[in-house]
Amino acid sequence: MPRLRRDRTISFMATLTTQLYIVRHAWAEDAGPDLDDHARPLTKKGRKRFERFMKHLRDVGVAIDLIVTSPLVRTRQTAEIMADVFKTPRLEIHDALAPASDWPGIVEWTSEEDAAKVAWVGHAPCVGRLIATAIGDSTATIRMQKGAVASIALERGLTLPGELQWLATAQLIEAAS
């Protein structure tokens, strides 16, 4: 009779990402001859405005387990504001969210992480293309204002198209207040 082999390793299955927030960075300093595009920081006004917007989203129930950001300064600063407001336990920097975003790369990386509610922070026009691809219509044109957030429900994770639940801007929240 064959003996059963008992494998002593415990396999780990990452939590399925079921909620994706795609965020365009907040308002940044203008590029110029003395300021490299990669080094552009957020403006003081942009920081405050984005923080108020994030506090509103937190207060209406938005929660985030993992924030992943482009390595550029303005996206990192945007992600840091989010991490502080939402008390997000993890903030990661990933080159796949830099300008000319890499959909397969960021999906593969995110799928291996243990996080149900994930935020990607990136740049226009890439964030619009990421949203379009996430909802299954890579030909759609979606324009994102600075500091805008799109919420996408992913019933079966990132491998199948999700549903755009909402796309909100700071201007919308400010007008409603």
URNORPE-V160167 format. One line per field, one symbol per residue. ss: DSSP state (H for helix, E for strand, L for the rest). burial: b if it has 24 or more other ideal C-beta (glycine too) atoms within 12 Angstrom, else e. A space follows every 10 residues. Layout:
ss=???
burial=???
//
This chain:
ss=LLLLLLLLLL LLLLLLLLEE EEEELLLELL LELLELHHHL LELHHHHHHH HHHHHHHHHL LLLLLEEEEL LLHHHHHHHH HHHHHHLLLE EEELHHHLLL LLHHHHHHHH HLLLLLEEEE EELLLHHHHH HHHHLLLLLL LLLLLLLLEE EEELLLHHHL LLEEEEEELH HHHHHHL
burial=eeeeeeeeee eeeeebbbbb bbbbbbbbee eeeeeeeeeb bbeeebbebb bebbebbbee ebbbbbbbbb bbbbbbbbbb bbbebbebeb bbbbebbbee bebeebbebb bebebebbbb bbbbebbbbb bbbbbeeeee ebebbbbbbb bbbbeebbee ebebeebbbb eebeeee
//
